[in-house]
Amino acid sequence: MKKYVVTVCETRQREIEVEAESAELAREAIKERWCQRGHLRLDEMDFDHVTIEAEPSPKQHEKITYLYVPVGKPPEVRTIVNDPENIRGLLKAHPIARLFEEDVALMSQGNGAPLNRALYGEKHDLNSIIQGNFFIVNAPWYQRKYESLTPE
């Protein structure tokens, strides 16, 4: 679901008949009643004009950078709008997730897809083989959202 910032602008207006020596003294009498004593409270019956505007939340435009690794091709740095719907689309195409390094997740197509890359351990021993296209993204364990990979 997309997020929007909605702005409501209300204009209230009420006409009040006042007896006074001049327009200026009439304004001052109402100003005193309204500002100092708080007696003139405008309510929903006094609305003159209401506008409601919606625009995409600034976060909707926030993009994250991830590394996409297609089978048999070099890795590509890609960006995507950090929107749950967009991320779900990536995850549906890459249903297998694993923690790659601290705060970094690897999402791959998984079983039945062609072999792509091998992962080796610290002692250069084969840990696993990644099948299908995959991507790597920053996924801090303490948050429920993805973030851009750092250039490193």
N, C-alpha and C positions, 0 to 999 in steps of 0.2 A: 504494500500500500504506500502511495506517495505522500509526502508531507507538504503542507502548504502553510504560509503565513497569511492569516486573514486579518484585515484591518477594518474596524468598525468606526465610522466617524459620525457622531451625533451632533445635530444642531437643534437646540431647543429655543423656542421663542414664545413669549406670552405678551399680549397687550394688556396694559393696566391703565385705567383711567384715573388721573390724579388731578386734584384742584391745587393750583399754585399760581403765584404772581408771574412766573416766567417759565419757559421751557427748561432753563438751567436749574431753577429751583425744583421743578418737577423731577428732573433726573437725579438731583441730589437727594430728594426725599426717598425715592426708590432705592438709590444706591445705599443709603443709610439702612433702610429696612432689610435689604438683601445682604449686604456685605457685613454689617456690624451686628445685626440682631439675628440674622439667619431665618427670617420669617418667610421669605419668598423662596420656597422650594419648588423647583420645576419638576414635574413628573411626566409619565409617559404620554399624557394627553397634550403636552406642550411640544412634542416633536414637530419640527418644521421640515426637517430634511435628514434622511439617514442614507449613508452609502456603505456598502459592504464590498470590499475588493479582496481578491485572493491572488496570490502569486506563489510560484514554487519557492519552497524554503531554500535559503542559501545552501543548506547542506545537500539539497538535491543535485546541485551542480558540482559538488566536491568529487574529485576524481581520485582514484587510487592507482598506483602502478604495481603491476605484477609481472612475473616472468612466465611466458608461455613456451612450452617445449613440444613441438610437433614431432611425430615419428619421422626419423630419417632426415630431419632438417635442423639447422642451428636454432638455438633459443632466440626468442624475440621479447623485447620489453614492450609491454602493452599497457594501456590505461583503460579504465572503465569507470563510469559514474558509480559512486559508492551508494548504490540504492539496493535495498534488499531484493527487489525483483530481478535486477541485473545479476546480482551475486547468485541467487537461486538458479538462474539460467545457466550460469557457469557450473554450478555444483551438480545440476541434473546431468549435464554432459560429462561430468567427472565425479562419479558417485563415491569413489574410494578416497578417504582422507587419512593422512598419517602425519604425525609430528615429525618434521624434518630436522629441525634444530630448535633451540629455545625460541619460542614465539613465532616460529615459521612453520606454515602448514603446506603440505604437498597434496594436491588433489589430482587423481589420475582416473582414466577411463576404466582401468581394471581388467578383470578376467575376459578372455575372448578377444581382446584387442591385440594388435601386433606388438612385439617387443620394442621398447624404446631405449631405455638407458638402464645401466646396472649401477647399483649403489654399493660402494665398498666401505668397510670399516676402517678404523684407525690403523690396523695392522695389515691393510690392503687385502682383507678377506672379503669375499662376496657376501653382502648382507641380504640383498633382494634385487629383483628386476622389476622395473616399472613398465607396465603395459599400457599402450595407447598414448594419446596426447595427454599432457599434464600441465598444470600450472603451479607456481609457488607464490605464496602471498604471506604478508606479515599478519599473524593471527595471535595477538597477545592473549594469554590464558585468562587474564583478569578482565577482559572485555568481551562483549558479545558481538563484536563487529570486526571486520577486516580493515587493515591499514596498508599503506604503501610500503613496499620493500624499500630499504635504504639503498643507496647506490652501491654500498659494499656488498 
